[in-house]
Amino acid sequence: MDLIKTVEETIKQEHMVEKGGHIVAAVSGGADSACLLRVLKELSDPLDFSLEALHVNHGLRGEEADRDEQFTRDLCGELMVPLTVKRADVRAAAAERKLSEEETGRQIRYEALRELAEERRRERGDGAPPCVIATAHHREDSAETILLNLIRGSGLKGLGGIRPAAGSVIRPLIRVSREEIRTWMEERGYGWCEDSTNGEEIFARNKIRARILPAAREINGEAAANIVRAGGFLAQADEYLEKQAAELTGSRCFRSGEACGIPSWALTEVPEILKIYGIRQMLRMAGCPLRDVGAVHLEAAAAIAGGPVGKQICLHGGFLAWNSYDAFFVGREEKLAPPVLPKLKFSRFYWEKGMEIPKNQYTKWFDYDKMKGVPFLRFRRTGDYFSLPGGGRKTLKSYMIDEKIPQKQRDRIPVLAEGSHVVWLIGYRISEYYKVTAQTKQILEVAVDGGER
């Protein structure tokens, strides 16, 4: 295999860098990133792009980390490639972010790469070809990612593997194997640094690398390539479903505060897989970090969509999925302040002919003759009811359901009541029993202090 030619074809086929573009390469000092830098340097003239490197010293491996940094400095000096070195306290950052050191290190690397690429973009001006970030992911990295996500219970998106290009990030070595990289480096006498933690099987990815992929190769020597090929088909299926989901949600979704909603019927009429993709689109619109949402979360959300009103499930990071009366919602859990009872003003007077009963929402008249005393202001309780025309009863719970009052609001609405008999559900209706009639002699006026007059 001609490694240089393979990488060149990959860059061209995937449109990774434009003529006159700029690449910021992530270089750790390992075989993969050292190979990446050397290959990109060799291709920079024929493909007409400029190149620089970024090295992040995580401060986790003491002298070994310093050795990697010095190696990278020497390599960049040899190749005459500009180098930026960033130092980070990953252990402290991991504690602050409440993440593993491995994940925190990954985040810090990408943050530094994007920051440097953006700095170069500004320096080059708006009319210049784009600045992109190159990482040294290769074919086995993609196969390991597919297997890791499969074991973790990922959906199609995770099973697509590592894409050759995603946004501003390119992977020129993605069609090259780990063995091909090392052979290419050894044949030319190029050195690199070995990360001692790569052999530690405390990390799930390292277990896949050390145990599962070698076992798969015993069955088929091209196991890694076949896994990646299958991942490519799955990535195409994922892309197609994303487009279908965008059509499903595009004209039907709406915002409600921090949540994103869709009419219930829109999800119940589509295949289950499209429902799941539609919900994923909604979560993206609601601002949910999709990296933390697995297939199990999406399947659980799809299972309740269009179901009983008030049904809800927790997803991740304070995000929920729930059903209202005619829509399905996803969004961040609303932090409601403790409910507060309003101040009421009471006035008692005698009914006189020609008096006009108030018609606004926050001032009501009641037949005081039917009351045993002044009613009590509180929130709802089990057993609360209204009197209906004709003498029947209706529970407050049934009324709230019929009026489509959101479940999380029901315990926040003030209730004026005599015992369990609701005199007035403030802001809604009064009981038929307490309405002023031609026989009323005394009236009790109740007004919400500060309410509409």
C-alpha positions in Angstrom: 0.0 0.0 0.0 1.2 3.5 -0.9 0.3 5.4 2.3 1.0 8.8 0.9 -1.2 8.1 -2.2 -4.0 6.7 0.0 -4.0 9.8 2.2 -3.9 12.1 -0.8 -6.9 10.4 -2.4 -8.8 10.5 0.9 -8.2 14.3 1.2 -9.3 14.9 -2.4 -12.4 12.6 -2.3 -13.6 14.0 1.0 -12.8 17.6 0.1 -10.9 18.0 3.3 -8.9 21.1 2.5 -9.2 23.7 -0.2 -6.3 25.1 -2.2 -4.8 27.9 -0.1 -6.4 26.4 3.0 -4.7 26.0 6.4 -4.5 22.8 8.6 -4.0 22.8 12.4 -2.7 19.2 13.1 -3.1 17.6 16.6 0.2 16.0 17.4 0.7 14.0 20.6 4.1 12.5 19.7 2.7 9.0 19.2 3.1 7.0 16.0 -0.2 8.0 14.5 0.1 11.8 15.0 3.8 11.8 14.0 2.9 10.0 10.8 0.0 12.4 10.2 2.3 15.4 10.5 5.0 13.9 8.2 2.4 13.0 5.5 0.7 16.3 5.7 4.0 18.1 5.4 4.8 16.0 2.3 1.4 16.8 0.7 1.3 20.5 1.7 3.0 21.7 -1.5 1.2 19.5 -4.1 -2.2 20.1 -2.5 -1.4 23.8 -1.8 -2.2 24.2 1.9 -0.3 25.6 4.9 0.3 23.6 8.0 0.9 24.0 11.8 0.8 21.7 14.8 -0.7 21.9 18.3 0.5 19.7 21.2 -1.4 19.6 24.5 0.6 18.5 27.6 -2.1 17.1 29.9 0.3 17.0 32.9 -0.8 13.5 33.8 2.3 11.3 33.1 5.1 13.4 34.6 8.4 12.9 32.8 6.7 10.9 30.1 4.5 13.8 29.2 7.5 16.1 29.1 9.3 13.6 26.9 6.3 13.7 24.4 6.3 17.4 24.4 10.0 17.6 23.7 9.7 15.0 20.9 7.0 17.0 19.3 9.1 20.2 19.5 12.0 18.4 17.8 9.8 16.8 15.1 8.2 20.2 14.2 11.6 21.8 14.2 12.9 19.1 11.8 9.9 19.5 9.5 9.9 23.3 9.9 6.2 23.2 11.0 5.1 26.0 13.4 4.1 24.5 16.8 1.9 25.7 19.6 2.1 23.9 23.0 -0.7 24.1 25.5 -0.3 22.9 29.1 -3.4 21.8 31.0 -4.1 20.4 34.5 -6.5 17.7 33.2 -6.8 16.1 36.7 -8.1 19.3 38.2 -10.3 20.0 35.2 -11.8 16.5 35.4 -12.8 17.0 39.0 -14.3 20.4 38.1 -16.2 19.0 35.1 -17.2 15.8 36.9 -15.9 13.7 34.0 -13.2 11.1 33.6 -9.7 12.2 32.9 -9.8 10.5 29.5 -12.9 12.4 28.5 -11.7 15.7 30.0 -8.4 15.4 28.1 -10.3 14.8 24.9 -12.5 17.9 25.5 -9.5 20.1 26.3 -7.6 19.0 23.2 -10.5 19.9 20.9 -11.1 23.2 22.7 -7.5 24.1 22.2 -7.6 23.0 18.5 -10.8 25.0 17.8 -9.4 28.0 19.6 -6.2 28.0 17.5 -8.1 27.3 14.2 -10.4 30.2 15.0 -7.5 32.5 15.8 -5.9 31.6 12.4 -9.2 32.2 10.6 -9.4 35.7 12.0 -5.8 36.4 11.1 -6.4 35.2 7.5 -9.6 37.2 7.0 -13.1 36.3 5.9 -12.2 35.8 2.2 -9.4 33.3 2.8 -10.0 29.5 2.3 -11.1 27.7 5.5 -8.9 26.6 8.4 -9.4 23.0 9.4 -8.3 20.7 12.2 -6.6 17.4 11.4 -6.6 14.5 13.9 -4.7 11.2 13.5 -7.7 8.8 13.7 -7.2 5.7 11.5 -9.2 2.6 10.5 -8.8 0.7 13.7 -9.9 3.7 15.7 -13.1 3.7 13.7 -13.6 0.0 14.2 -13.0 0.3 17.9 -15.5 3.2 18.1 -18.1 1.1 16.3 -17.6 -1.9 18.6 -17.5 0.3 21.8 -20.8 2.1 20.8 -22.4 -1.3 19.9 -21.5 -2.6 23.3 -22.8 0.5 25.0 -26.1 0.3 23.2 -25.7 3.1 20.6 -28.1 3.8 17.8 -27.2 4.1 14.1 -25.3 7.3 14.6 -22.8 5.8 16.9 -22.5 2.7 14.8 -21.4 4.7 11.8 -17.9 5.0 13.2 -15.5 7.9 12.8 -16.4 9.9 9.7 -13.5 11.1 7.4 -14.7 14.7 7.9 -17.1 16.3 10.3 -17.5 20.1 10.3 -14.1 21.6 10.6 -12.4 18.4 11.7 -10.7 16.1 9.1 -9.1 12.6 9.5 -6.7 12.1 6.6 -5.5 8.7 8.0 -9.0 7.2 8.4 -8.5 4.7 5.5 -5.1 3.6 6.8 -4.6 0.8 9.3 -2.5 1.0 12.5 -0.2 -1.6 11.1 0.3 0.3 7.9 1.2 3.5 9.8 3.8 1.7 11.9 5.3 -0.1 8.9 5.5 3.2 7.0 7.3 4.9 9.9 9.7 2.0 10.6 10.7 1.5 7.0 11.8 5.2 6.9 13.5 5.1 10.3 11.1 7.6 11.8 10.7 7.5 15.6 7.7 8.2 17.9 6.8 8.1 21.5 4.8 5.3 23.1 2.1 6.2 25.6 2.4 3.8 28.5 -1.3 4.1 29.2 -2.2 2.6 25.8 -1.6 -0.9 27.2 -3.7 -0.4 30.4 -6.9 -2.4 30.1 -8.7 -0.3 32.6 -10.0 1.7 29.7 -12.8 0.1 27.6 -11.3 1.1 24.3 -8.0 -0.5 25.3 -9.8 -3.8 26.0 -11.3 -3.7 22.6 -8.0 -3.0 21.0 -6.1 -5.7 23.0 -8.7 -8.5 23.1 -11.7 -8.1 20.9 -10.2 -6.9 17.6 -7.3 -9.5 17.7 -9.9 -12.2 18.3 -12.0 -10.9 15.4 -8.9 -11.0 13.1 -8.5 -14.7 14.0 -11.9 -15.2 12.3 -11.2 -12.9 9.4 -7.9 -11.0 8.9 -9.9 -8.1 7.4 -12.2 -7.8 10.4 -11.4 -4.2 11.1 -11.9 -3.2 7.5 -15.2 -5.0 7.3 -16.5 -3.5 10.5 -15.6 0.0 9.2 -17.3 -0.8 5.8 -20.5 -1.9 7.7 -20.2 1.3 9.6 -20.2 3.3 6.4 -23.5 1.7 5.3 -25.0 2.5 8.7 -23.8 6.1 8.4 -25.6 6.4 5.1 -28.8 5.0 6.6 -28.4 7.4 9.5 -28.0 10.3 7.1 -31.1 9.3 5.2 -33.2 9.0 8.4 -31.9 12.4 9.6 -33.2 14.0 6.4 -36.6 12.2 6.8 -36.8 13.3 10.5 -36.0 16.9 9.5 -39.0 16.8 7.1 -41.2 15.3 9.8 -40.3 17.9 12.4 -39.5 20.9 10.3 -43.1 22.2 9.7 -44.7 20.7 12.8 -42.4 21.5 15.8 -43.0 24.5 17.9 -41.3 26.2 20.9 -42.9 26.4 24.3 -40.5 28.1 26.8 -37.4 25.9 27.0 -39.2 23.0 25.4 -39.8 21.8 21.9 -43.2 20.3 21.1 -44.9 18.4 18.3 -48.6 17.4 17.8 -49.0 13.9 19.2 -50.5 12.6 15.9 -47.4 13.5 14.0 -45.3 10.9 15.8 -47.9 8.2 16.1 -48.4 8.0 12.4 -44.8 7.2 11.5 -42.5 4.1 11.8 -40.8 3.6 15.1 -37.3 4.3 13.8 -38.5 7.6 12.3 -40.2 8.5 15.6 -36.9 8.0 17.4 -35.1 10.2 14.9 -37.7 12.9 15.1 -37.4 12.9 18.9 -33.6 13.2 18.5 -34.1 16.2 16.2 -36.4 17.8 18.8 -33.8 17.3 21.6 -31.2 19.1 19.4 -33.7 22.0 18.9 -34.3 22.1 22.7 -30.5 22.4 23.3 -29.9 19.0 24.7 -26.3 17.8 24.3 -26.9 14.7 22.1 -23.5 13.2 23.0 -25.0 12.2 26.3 -28.3 10.8 24.8 -28.2 7.1 24.1 -30.5 4.8 22.1 -32.1 3.6 25.4 -33.1 7.2 26.2 -34.6 7.8 22.7 -36.5 4.5 22.8 -37.9 5.3 26.2 -39.1 8.7 24.9 -40.6 7.2 21.8 -42.5 4.6 23.9 -44.4 7.3 25.8 -45.0 9.7 22.8 -48.7 10.1 22.2 -49.5 8.1 25.3 -51.3 9.1 28.6 -51.4 12.8 29.4 -48.8 13.7 32.1 -46.6 10.7 31.4 -42.9 11.7 31.5 -39.4 10.3 31.6 -36.0 11.7 32.5 -33.4 11.8 29.8 -30.1 13.5 30.7 -28.8 16.7 32.2 -32.2 17.9 33.5 -34.0 17.2 30.2 -37.4 15.4 30.1 -39.8 14.0 27.6 -43.5 14.2 28.4 -47.1 14.2 27.0 -49.5 17.0 27.2 -53.1 16.9 26.0 -52.5 17.2 22.3 -48.7 17.4 22.0 -45.5 15.6 22.9 -42.6 17.7 24.4 -38.9 17.4 25.1 -37.0 20.0 27.0 -35.2 21.0 30.1 -36.9 20.5 33.4 -38.6 23.7 34.4 -37.4 25.0 37.8 -40.6 26.3 39.4 -40.4 28.6 42.4 -42.4 27.4 45.4 -46.1 28.3 44.9 -47.4 31.4 46.8 -50.9 32.1 47.9 -52.2 35.5 46.8 -53.7 38.1 49.1 -57.4 38.3 49.0 -59.7 41.2 49.9 -63.1 40.3 51.4 -66.2 42.6 51.4 -69.6 41.7 52.7 -72.7 43.7 51.8 -76.4 43.4 51.1 -77.8 42.7 47.7 -79.7 45.6 46.2 -81.7 45.7 43.0 -79.8 46.9 40.0 -76.3 45.8 41.2 -74.2 44.4 38.4 -72.1 41.3 39.1 -68.4 41.7 38.2 -67.4 39.9 35.1 -63.6 39.9 35.4 -61.4 36.9 36.3 -60.1 38.1 39.7 -63.1 39.6 41.4 -66.1 37.3 42.2 -69.4 37.6 44.1 -70.8 34.7 46.2 -74.0 34.0 48.0 -72.9 34.6 51.6 -76.1 33.2 53.1 -75.1 29.7 52.0 -71.7 29.9 53.7 -71.1 28.7 57.2 -68.3 31.2 57.6 -65.5 32.8 55.6 -64.0 30.2 53.2 -60.3 29.2 53.6 -57.6 29.9 50.9 -55.2 27.0 50.2 -54.0 24.7 47.4 -55.9 21.7 46.2 -56.5 18.6 48.3 -57.7 15.1 47.5 -61.6 15.0 47.5 -62.1 18.7 46.4 -65.2 19.2 44.3 -67.5 21.7 42.6 -71.3 21.8 42.7 -72.8 21.7 39.2 -76.0 23.1 37.8 -78.8 20.7 38.8 -77.2 19.6 42.0 -74.5 17.2 40.8 -70.8 17.2 41.7 -67.5 17.2 39.8 -64.2 16.6 41.4 -61.6 19.3 41.1 -59.2 16.7 39.6 -61.7 15.9 36.8 -62.2 19.6 36.1 -58.5 20.2 35.8 -58.1 17.3 33.4 -61.1 18.4 31.3 -59.7 22.0 31.1 -56.3 20.7 30.1 -54.5 22.3 32.9 -50.9 21.1 32.8 -50.2 18.6 35.6 -47.3 20.5 37.0 -49.4 23.6 37.4 -52.4 21.9 39.2 -50.9 22.1 42.7 -50.0 25.7 42.2 -53.5 27.2 41.6 -55.1 28.8 44.6 -58.3 27.2 45.9 -60.9 29.1 48.0 -63.0 26.4 49.7 -65.3 25.5 52.5 -64.0 22.1 53.7 -63.8 20.1 50.5 -66.3 22.2 48.6 -64.5 24.5 46.2 -66.0 28.0 46.3 -63.6 29.3 43.7 -60.7 27.9 41.7 -59.0 31.3 41.4 -58.4 32.3 37.8 -60.9 29.6 36.5 -64.5 29.0 37.8 -66.7 29.2 40.9 -69.0 26.5 42.3 -72.7 26.7 41.1 -73.8 26.3 44.7 -72.4 29.7 45.7 -73.6 31.7 42.7 -75.6 34.9 43.4 -79.3 34.3 42.6 -82.6 36.3 42.9 -82.9 34.8 46.4 -79.5 36.1 47.6 -79.6 38.6 50.4 -76.0 39.0 51.4 -73.0 39.0 49.1 -69.4 38.1 49.8 -67.1 39.9 47.3 -63.6 38.3 47.0 -60.9 40.1 45.0 -57.3 39.1 44.4 -55.1 41.9 45.6 -53.3 43.2 42.6 -55.5 41.2 40.2 -57.4 42.5 37.2 -60.3 44.8 38.3 
